[in-house]
Amino acid sequence: RRSSRSSGRGQRGRRSNWQKLFPPIRNAWDDLGKISPEIANKTGLNPGCEIVCGVHDSNASLALYLKHLGRDFVLASTGTWAILFNPSLSLDALNPSRDMLANIDITGRPIPTARFMGGREFEALAGDAIDVEAMPCHVKELLAQGTMALPTFAPGNGPFAERQGKIIGPEPKSQQQRAALASLYLALITNEVLDLLRASDQKIIIDGSYASNQLYCKLIAALREKQLVYSNNSRDGTAVGASILRKWCDGESKTDLILNRIERVAIDNLNEYSQNWYSSAHRFA
């Protein structure tokens, strides 16, 4: 799959004459043929079912927005990993020590990317409150009592890969506060990564599992007050992005895309808190 190969790896492969060990590189939208009669019989699929080369999940999500929006956006494709793309950024801005890299999109272009294991970190912080719905009032309680979660709760990954996560200040006093702390932490890490990707005036799109976390989305909108923030609450961005590959080049691949504008939540002292978080995150080992 073209989208999963890095340019550096390709150069090393050519120098080492590894090409003969791999099958031909194909476009993500290339038709590889129909399923075999045996597979059709075992699965019940239509014997005429065609197989397309395919794409990595985050790049499938990215493809959907590239098709609709060009390059004027920043995408947060979220799940176990949070993968953030800024198609307009120069590759010179990448800092590998902060878990920044170039993903190759389905057309073969390098896209500046940064990532962190948000899903795993959320689970570590929320604990048995993972399904509890938190509200802005619970964030206000955390700010008032001085509770702060510092990175990282998935060591070895993300912009603070060498740090060990910790909670400073009073422990959360309720399940709602614990869920709020997990969402607030994710928003602050995301805000840091958006700064690393120099996202200043593009629209921000949240796709995947975090899009259903309304508190997280509202906190992103509050922290990025000069930018518009949207969510794709269908949570099907990856699936829809993969589906349009079949007709990528024939002009019929544009599908409906409905984005929800996220309204900013007013939380006193949030900016001051975020500045303190940033200073503490960079200071504590």
N, C-alpha and C positions, 0 to 999 in steps of 0.2 A: 504494500500500500504506500503510495507516494507520500501521503500525509503523515506517516509515522516515521519517516526516515529523516534524520538531521543532515544538513549539508556537510558538516564536519565528518560524519561517519561515511558519507558517500565518497568524499575525497580520499579518506584513508583506504576505503575499499578499492578504489581505482588504482591507487598507488601499489596496493598489495595484490592486485589482480584477483580480488575476491568475487568479481562479477559472475564468473562461471559457476560459482557455488550457489547462486540465487536464481530464482525464476525471474523472467523479465519484469521490470517495473511497469505498472499500468496506471492509467488514470483512475481515480476513485469511481468515476461514472462509467467505466468500461463494462460492456456486457460480456460476461464470461461463459454464457451458454445457459441451457435449461437444466433443471434437476433430472437426475437419472430416473428411469422407470421404477427401479427398486426403491428409491427414496420416496417417490410419489405413492407407491403402494403402501409403504410402511407408515407414512405420515398423513395420507389423505389429501395432500396438496395437489392442486391442479397440475397435470403433467406438463402444461405449458408454462409453469412458473419459471421465470428467468432470474438468474443470479448476477448481481452487479458487484464489482470488485469491493466497494465499501470503504469505510472511513472510521477512524477512531471516534469514540463518543463525543469528546469535547469539540473536535473539529467538525463533527456533524452539526452540533449546535451552532458553532461559528458560521458554518456554510449558510445556514438559514438567514442569519442577519447580514452577512455579506451580500447575499442575493437581494435582500430588500433595501438595505441602508447604505450600500457602498462601504466606505471605510470610516465614516464619521460617527463612530460610537466606541464605547468601551464595554466589553461583555464580561460579566461574571457568570461563568458556567459552574454550577455548584452541585455538591453532593458530598461523598467522602472526601474528595479533593475539591477545592475551590480553584478553578483555573481562570485567570483573568487575562484578557487579550486587549491590546490597543493597536489596531491595524494601522494607525497613523504615526506611530512612534518610530524613530530611527533605531536601528539595531545598535548603534553606538551607545545608547542609553542603558543597555543591559548590564547588570551587575551579578555575575554568577554567585557571589557570596551571599546574595539575598534571595536565592532560589529563583532567579530570572533566567529565561532561556528563549530561544526562538523555536516556536512550533512551525511546521510547514503546513500551510492550508491546502485545501484539496486541489488548488491550481498550481501548487509548487512554490508559492511565495512564502518567505519567512515572515512570521507574525510575532512581534515582541510579546512576551508572555511572562507572567509571574504566578506563583502558586503557593498554597498552603493546605494542610489537611484539616479543613474546617469542620467536616463532619465528625471526625475523630475527636477534635478539640471540644466541640459542642457537647458530645457525649460525656467526655471526661469531666467537664465543668457542671453540666446539668445533673448528672447522676440519675437518680430515680425520679427527677423532675423533668425528664426529657420531653414528656408529652403535656406538661403543664403550660397553659397559656399565660404569658406575662404581659403586663400593660405598661405604658409610660410611667404610671404612678409608682410602679415598683422600681423602675430605673431611678426615679427621683429619690426614692428611699435609699438606694445604694449610694448615690452621690452625696446625700446628706450625712450618711454615717461613715463615708470614706472608704467603702469597700471597693477593691480594685483587683482584677485578675491580670497578672503579667505573664507574657509568653515564656515558653511555649509548652503546650500540653500534648504535643506530638513531636518530641525532640528529633532532630535530624532533618527536619523539613521546614520549609517556609522561610520568611525573612529574618526570623530569629532562631535559626536552626541550632545554634550552640547553647541556647538558654534553656533553663529548666523552669517550667511554669510554677507559679505560686500565687496565692491570694494574700494580699496585704490588707490590713484594716480588719474590722469585724467580719466574721463569717456571715453568710446570708442567713437571715432569721426566719425564712419561710420558703416553701417550695416555689412560690411565685418569685421571690427574690433570687433564688438559685437559677431559675429559668431565665430571669431577666439578666443576671450576670453573664450567663452563657451567650445570650443574644448580643449584649453590649460588647462583650469581648470580641465576638466575631465581627461586629461592625467596626471596632477599632482596628483590628488586624486588616480588614478589607480596606479601610481608609488609608492605612499605611501602604498597602500594596498599590492602591490607586495613585498615591503620591509617587511611589517608585516608578510607575508607568506614566507619570507626568500627565495624568488625566486632568485637564484644567477646564475645558469648555465643551467637550463632547457630551452627548447624552450617555448615561450609564444604564445598562440593561442587566437585570438580575434574572437568570434563568436557572431552572432546576429546583432542587428541594428547598433552598433558602427562600425562594420566591413566595412560599406559603407562610413564611414566618413574618407576619406583618410588623412586629416590633423591630426586627432586624432591618427590614426595608425602610421603615420610617426613620430609624436611627441613621442609616446611610444618607437619606435625604437631608436630615438635619446636619450631619457632619459635612456634606458636600453642598452647602447652601447656594453656591453659585452655579450648580449644574442641575439639569433635569434628570430625575431617576425614574425608571420604569421597571415593571416586573412583567414577566410572561407567566401568568398563573396557571396556564394549561399544563405546565411541567412536561410538555411533550416536545420541547425544542429539539432535543437530540433525535427523537424518532422522526419528526417532520423534516429535519435537516437531512437525515439519511434517505428519506423517501424521495426528496427532490433530485437526488443523484440520477435517478433513472432517466430524467428528461432535462438534465443540467444544460445541455448545449442546444436544445431545440426551441428555446424561447417559451416553453410551456411549464417551466419548473417553478414559477412564482406562485406561492400559496398564500392563503390568508394569514396575516400576522396581526394579532390583537394584543397591544401592550397597554398595561394599566399605569397611569401616572401616579406616582407615590407622593402623597402629601406630607410635608414636613411636620414633625411633631415639635412642639415648643417645650424644651426642657431647660430650665434655668441652670446656668453654670456648666452646661455640657461642653462648651468649647474650652473652658478653663480645665475641666476634668480631663478632656482628651489631650490637652497640652501636658498636663501632669503625667498622664499615662505614657505619652510618648517619651518624655524625659526619663521616667522611671524604667521603662522597657529597655532603653538604650544604656541605662546606667547599671542596672543590676545584672549580675551574671547568674 
